[in-house]
């Protein structure tokens, strides 16, 4: 029990630290005023706000224990986070375009937008059963679509960027490597949910890469 308590406390501190870092970083970006940093700021703020809806109830659960009310807010947070993560990646695509001042094939932009909109629509479908155990089929579909967006951006950053782009591309790739097992097996095997910590670390690095330009 002591070990589990220690894990809960450690996870809670990590979640709070991550959210504070993301919110403070978004303010720093927005105060900079230049075009790319405004997009970086909006992207980081959307990520932080979305994750707050899931992580804050999780911290409360770690402190106070399970309750139906907390479970409701955590499940609602999963819906919101799924949508805000999707928006995060389309903004990251436009950051790539501004950074490298390169025109990509129109079809790539169309695919990015189609996958983004499709995933958001699927996330909003009641058939997902977010509050009653989930729907594995829809989970697989929406995450394959999400993975498509991510892999395109990995390719863009790694093969058409510089050392910054390579680091960014690797972080995006790893974020999906850590994220996808959680979405597939997280409810059946809660221990798999620990992969969200290294996934979140990838987001921290992505944000930090933007801060390094200031």
N, C-alpha and C positions, 0 to 999 in steps of 0.2 A: 504493500500500500504506500509506503514511504517513497519507493522508486517511482510509482505512478504519480504520486503527488509532485515529486520533483520534476517529472516530465511535463506535467500540466503547467507548473509554474514557469519552467523554462520556455515552453511553447508560448505561454501568455506574454512573457517579456519580449520574446522574438516578434510576435504579432504587433504588439504596441510599438516597439522600436521601428519596425518596418513601416507602419502607418505614419508615424511621426516623421520619419525620413522622407516618405513620399509626399506628404502634405507640405513640408518645409521646402523640399526641392521644387515642387510645383510653383510655390510662391516666388522662389528665387528665379526660376525660368521666366515667369510672367512679368516680374519687375524689370527684367533685362530689356524687354521691349522690342527686340528684333524679331523678324518674321519667323525664323526657324525656332527660336526659343519660346515664342508664344505657342506654337504648335506643340513643342515639347512640354510646355507647362500645362496646356489643356489635356494632352495625352496622359501626363503623370497624374493630374488632378482627377481625371475620369477613372483611372486605375485605382487610385487611393479611395475615392468615394465608393466605387463598386465593391472593392475588397472590404471596406468598413462594414457593409451590410452583412457580410458573412463572418468576418474575423471578430468584430466586437461581441456578437452573441456567443461566439466560440470561447472567447476569453471569459465571459460571464458564466458559461457552462463549466469551464475549468475551475472557477472559483466557487460557484454555488451548487453545481451539480445539474443533472438533467431535469428538464421540466417540459411540458407540452408547449408552453409559450416560447421557450428558448428554441426548441426544435422547429417550431413554426418560423421563427425569425431566421434561423440558420438555413432552412430550405428556401425561404424567400430570398435570402442573401445569395444562394447558389444561382437562382434565376438572374438576379441583377448582375452578379459577377460574370456570369457567362456572356451577358450582353456587353458589359463594359470592357471585358477582355477583347471581344471582337472589334469594338470601336478602337481600342488601343492599337491593334495591329494595322488597321487601315490608316490611322494617323502616322504610324511608324513607316508605312509605305511612302507617304508623302514627304516625310523627313528625308528618306533616301533620295527622293527625286530632287529635293532642294539642295541637299548636301553635295550631290554629284552632278547636278545640273545636266542630267541625261534624260533623253526621251526614251521611254520604253515602248515596245510595240503596243498599239491600241488594244489588242486582244488581251494582253497581260492586265492592263488597267480594268478592262471589262470583266475578266475572270475574278480579279480581286474584289470588285464591287458586287458581282453576282454571288460569290461565296460569302461575303460579309452580310448582305441582305438576306440571303437564304438561311444562314445560321441564326440570325436574329429572329426571323419569322418562325423557324422550327423551335427555337427556345421558348417562344411564347405560346406554343400549342398546348392545350390542356392535356393532350395525350401523353405528354412527358411524365405526368404523374409525379411532379417534383415533391409533393407533400405526402405521397403514399407509396414510397418505395422505388419510384423511378420506372423508366421504360428503356430497357437495354437496346432495343432496336433503334429507337430514336436517338439515344445517346451515341450509338455507333455512327449513325448517319450525320448528326450535327458535328461530331468531332472529326470525321473524315473530311467534311467540308472545311472545318477549321484548320485541319492539318494541311489541306491544299493551300490555303492562304499563307500559312507559316512557311511551307517549303518553298513557295515562290519567293518570299522575302529572304529566306536563307540564301537562295541562289543569287538573288540580286545583290545582297550585301557582300557575300563571300567572293563571287566571281567578277563583280563589277565595281568593287570598292577598293579601299586601301587597308592598312593594318587595322584601322578603326572598324572598317566594314567587316573584316574577317572576324574580329572579336565579337561584333554585334551579331553576325550570322551564327556563330557558334553558340552564343547565349540564347538566341531564338530557338535554335535546334534543340539544345538541352532543355529549354523550358517545356517543349513539347514531349521530350523523352520522359521527363519527370511527371508531367501533367496527365498524359493519356492513361497510364496504368491506374491512376486514382479515379478517373471517370469511369473506367470499366470495372474495376474490382474494389473500389473504395468502400462501398456499402457492405459487401460480403466479407472483406478482409480489412477491417479498420486500420491495421498496422501499415497498410499500403499508403494510407493518407499522409504518413510522415514524409512522403516524397514531395509534398507541397512545400516543405521547407527549402530544399535545394531549388525547386522551381521558383520560389519567391526570391531566393538569392540571385537567380538569373535576372529577375526584374530589377533588383537593386543595382546590379552591374550595368544593365541597360540604361537606367536613370543616371548612374554615375558617369557613364560614357558621355552623356549629354552635358553634365556638369563640368566635365573636363575641358569643354570648349569655351567656358566662360572666362 
